[in-house]
Each structure stands twice: as C-alpha cells, then as structure tokens.
C-alpha cells in the first residue's frame, strides 16, 4: 500500500497502512518511504484523533507497534508526546531483537517533560532496560545510565 487509506476512522486507516506494509523489508523503504508518510499523517491528526491513537495502539500487534516506534521520534503534533510513546512501545515489546533495536534510541526518555509521567513509569522502564542489558551481556550501559539520569532529574 503506497498511501494511507482515506476512510473516516483515521486510526484504523493508519493501522491498515502499517499492517499492509509490515512485510516490506526493502532496504531503506521504511526510513525514506513509509516513516515520512506516517509522520506527516500523525502530524495532521486532530486532538481527538490523537487521543484515540494514544489509547488504541496498545491493542495492536507487536509487529505493528515496532513499525510505529521510529515515526513517533519524528512527530511534531502538539497533542502527542512521541518520545513518551516510543518508550511506552519499548515497554510493550517482548521480542528480544525488537527490544534491542528500540533500546538504541531509549535516550529519548530525557525529552519527556519533567513531571508528565508517574515515577512508576520510569522505574518500570529502568527495570526493563536493566534486565535487557543483562541479557545482552552488558553491552547497553548507556541506556541504563540515561534512565537513571531521568529518574534522578525528575525526582528533584
């Protein structure tokens, strides 16, 4: 599918677009093709549609969520916090390869506005990052440091 379908339910349209392209493994097609389309689409969603997106995506399959994570890093819609959503997607992912991929950008946790999320969110995130770092032979010390920094900063 080359374009997001023009249907009344904008969130379903986004889901259908991502789902129809999940098998696209062509080189940089996601980075240069699909992601800009998704980012542009999300940037133009209304506040109501953003609220619906932020509540419905947690029912989506993992392979759909993983394809939505990178676009969240680029969105500029004032009704969504893409960095928070990226981190929350990381929390929902269970496939170790996908977890490791998302861990590469987990430093975006520092872009989440102070006080906008409960401390329990950051503690859960820290626990997952620490467990994953241990599974991956300690190769991801930087993300562990970043979540600790966020916790210390938000606790002040």
KEDO-258502 format. One record per residue (C-alpha): z, x, y; residue in three letters; residue number from 1. Coordinates in steps of 0.05 Angstrom, whole numbers, padded with zeros to 5 digits. Example, Ala and Ser with C-alpha at 12.3 -4.5 7.8 and 13.67 -1.06 7.14 Angstrom:
00156 00246 -00090 ALA 1
00143 00273 -00021 SER 2
% end
This chain:
00000 00000 00000 UNK 1
-00021 00030 00066 UNK 2
00015 -00017 00113 UNK 3
00080 -00056 00114 UNK 4
00060 -00129 00099 UNK 5
00064 -00177 00157 UNK 6
00109 -00230 00129 UNK 7
00166 -00269 00162 UNK 8
00221 -00233 00124 UNK 9
00216 -00164 00155 UNK 10
00267 -00133 00109 UNK 11
00231 -00158 00047 UNK 12
00167 -00131 00076 UNK 13
00198 -00062 00083 UNK 14
00225 -00065 00012 UNK 15
00156 -00086 -00015 UNK 16
00123 -00028 00022 UNK 17
00172 00024 -00004 UNK 18
00171 -00005 -00074 UNK 19
00095 -00004 -00077 UNK 20
00094 00069 -00057 UNK 21
00152 00098 -00098 UNK 22
00104 00128 -00148 UNK 23
00066 00165 -00092 UNK 24
00081 00238 -00107 UNK 25
00020 00265 -00070 UNK 26
00041 00329 -00034 UNK 27
00068 00312 00035 UNK 28
00047 00238 00034 UNK 29
00119 00215 00046 UNK 30
00134 00264 00102 UNK 31
00069 00254 00140 UNK 32
00047 00186 00117 UNK 33
00100 00137 00094 UNK 34
00161 00161 00133 UNK 35
00128 00154 00202 UNK 36
00106 00084 00184 UNK 37
00176 00066 00161 UNK 38
00209 00097 00223 UNK 39
00162 00061 00270 UNK 40
00174 -00004 00234 UNK 41
00250 00003 00235 UNK 42
00249 00024 00308 UNK 43
00217 -00042 00325 UNK 44
00265 -00087 00287 UNK 45
00307 -00136 00326 UNK 46
00383 -00132 00327 UNK 47
00385 -00190 00277 UNK 48
00336 -00155 00230 UNK 49
00376 -00090 00236 UNK 50
00439 -00126 00215 UNK 51
00402 -00157 00156 UNK 52
00374 -00089 00136 UNK 53
00442 -00055 00140 UNK 54
00472 -00108 00094 UNK 55
00415 -00119 00045 UNK 56
00395 -00048 00027 UNK 57
00457 -00038 -00015 UNK 58
00426 -00086 -00066 UNK 59
00363 -00044 -00071 UNK 60
00347 00002 -00129 UNK 61
00365 00075 -00122 UNK 62
00292 00098 -00121 UNK 63
00280 00053 -00061 UNK 64
00343 00078 -00025 UNK 65
00324 00150 -00035 UNK 66
00257 00137 -00002 UNK 67
00292 00104 00057 UNK 68
00341 00161 00070 UNK 69
00295 00210 00106 UNK 70
00267 00158 00153 UNK 71
00338 00140 00173 UNK 72
00345 00210 00201 UNK 73
00288 00196 00250 UNK 74
00301 00125 00273 UNK 75
00317 00111 00346 UNK 76
00334 00037 00342 UNK 77
00398 00028 00382 UNK 78
00420 -00026 00333 UNK 79
00425 00022 00274 UNK 80
00461 00088 00263 UNK 81
00412 00125 00219 UNK 82
00459 00184 00206 UNK 83
00514 00138 00181 UNK 84
00464 00100 00137 UNK 85
00438 00166 00109 UNK 86
00508 00187 00090 UNK 87
00522 00119 00060 UNK 88
00459 00123 00019 UNK 89
00483 00191 -00006 UNK 90
00547 00156 -00028 UNK 91
00507 00104 -00068 UNK 92
00462 00153 -00105 UNK 93
00481 00174 -00175 UNK 94
00421 00216 -00198 UNK 95
00442 00289 -00190 UNK 96
00373 00312 -00167 UNK 97
00372 00259 -00112 UNK 98
00444 00275 -00094 UNK 99
00426 00348 -00087 UNK 100
00365 00331 -00045 UNK 101
00406 00288 00003 UNK 102
00461 00340 00006 UNK 103
00413 00384 00044 UNK 104
00419 00340 00106 UNK 105
00490 00317 00099 UNK 106
00509 00355 00161 UNK 107
00484 00294 00199 UNK 108
00554 00266 00187 UNK 109
00571 00302 00251 UNK 110
00524 00257 00290 UNK 111
00563 00194 00271 UNK 112
00601 00173 00333 UNK 113
00675 00190 00331 UNK 114
00717 00130 00311 UNK 115
00658 00088 00290 UNK 116
00675 00092 00215 UNK 117
00742 00089 00180 UNK 118
00772 00155 00157 UNK 119
00768 00129 00085 UNK 120
00692 00133 00090 UNK 121
00696 00207 00107 UNK 122
00748 00221 00053 UNK 123
00704 00187 00001 UNK 124
00645 00228 00027 UNK 125
00686 00292 00023 UNK 126
00706 00276 -00049 UNK 127
00634 00264 -00070 UNK 128
00608 00327 -00034 UNK 129
00664 00369 -00065 UNK 130
00651 00342 -00135 UNK 131
00576 00353 -00128 UNK 132
00586 00424 -00102 UNK 133
00629 00439 -00163 UNK 134
00575 00410 -00210 UNK 135
00524 00454 -00174 UNK 136
00563 00518 -00184 UNK 137
00590 00522 -00113 UNK 138
00521 00530 -00082 UNK 139
00534 00479 -00027 UNK 140
00593 00506 00012 UNK 141
00561 00488 00079 UNK 142
00562 00413 00067 UNK 143
00634 00418 00044 UNK 144
00651 00455 00109 UNK 145
00613 00403 00150 UNK 146
00651 00343 00122 UNK 147
00717 00379 00131 UNK 148
00698 00393 00203 UNK 149
00680 00320 00214 UNK 150
00747 00297 00185 UNK 151
00785 00346 00228 UNK 152
00747 00327 00291 UNK 153
00755 00252 00280 UNK 154
00828 00259 00263 UNK 155
00845 00287 00332 UNK 156
% end
